[in-house]
C-alpha cells in the first residue's frame, strides 16, 4: 500500500517504463528506417506522416529518438554496471580492512574522481578513437569512485553493530561477514545511488555524443541530434525540441524513481528533507 501512495515512485516507474518500452520496441519496429536518407523530405515540420518532423537529411526524428533511447540506456546501464561492479567491492574492502590500506584506496579513489567523465572520454578517445564503447568506459570509470564511497560509508556504519560482533564471535571472517551481513544491509543505498548514476549516465552519454565522442553516425544518439540541430534552430526547431525533451523526461523519470525508492525504503527521509 505504501508503494501505491508513493507518487514519485509511481511517476518514476511510469516514465521510466515507457522509455524502456520505446527502446525495446525499436529493436522490432520504428516508423521509418533511421539509416535511410530522403533529401526531398528534409526539415519537414511535425505531421501525421512524420510525428516529430524530419531532420536535415530527411530522416524521421521519432524513429531516431526511439533508436537513440536504446543507445542511451545501453551506455548508461553498462557504465553503471562497471562502476558498481568495481566500486562496491573496493568500498567494502576498504571498510573491512581499514588503516593505511583504507586511506590509500580512498586517496586513489579521489584521484580518479578528480577526472570528470568528459575529460576521461577525451583522453580515451585520443588513444582509441570515438565510439560508444569508449564512452561506456569513460562513464564507467567516473562511476567507480561514486559507488566506492557509498559502499564504504554504508559499510562503516554497519561494522560496529551488535550482530556484526556476534558474527565475529561465531568465527566468521571479514569476507564472509561482508558478503552475508554488510552487503545486504547497504543494498538499499546502492540501489538508490544506482538510479541516480543511471540518470547522470544518460546526461553524460548525451554530452559525449554532442561533442562527437559517443555513438557515431549512422547510429542515432540524442546528443548527436542536438548537435545537428544547433545551426538549424530558426528553420527547424523541432530537431532540437524533441530529443531535448527525451533527455529531460528520461532523467526526470529516473530521478523520481530514485526518490520514490528512497522514500519507500526509508519513510523518514521525506520528513528529513
Number of C-alpha atoms within 10 A of each C-alpha: 5 9 14 8 10 15 15 21 24 18 17 24 18 14 20 21 15 14 20 17 14 20 21 15 14 19 11 7 13 17 15 14 12 20 14 12 15 14 13 10 17 17 22 21 19 17 10 8 12 18 14 22 24 27 27 19 15 18 24 30 28 21 23 26 26 28 24 27 27 22 22 28 20 18 27 25 21 18 28 30 18 20 24 25 16 18 27 23 18 23 27 26 21 25 25 20 12 13 10 10 14 19 14 13 18 19 12 13 20 14 11 18 16 12 14 15 25 19 14 19 26 19 14 17 18 11 10 11 14 21 18 21 15 23 29 26 20 26 29 27 24 29 29 26 27 22 27 28 21 18 27 24 16 22 23 17 13 19 17 10 10 10 12 18 13 11 16 14 10 9 10 15 11 16 13 13 18 22 12 13 17 23 19 10 16 18 13 16 16 19 15 20 19 22 22 19 28 26 24 19 29 27 20 25 32 27 20 25 26 19 15 17 24 29 27 14 11 9 14 24 28 30 28 25 23 21 19 15 21 13 12 16 14 9 12 21 17 22 27 22 14 19 27 17 12 17 20 14 16 24 23 17 26 27 23 23 25 25 22 24 23 20 20 18 14 12 13 11 12 12 8 6 5
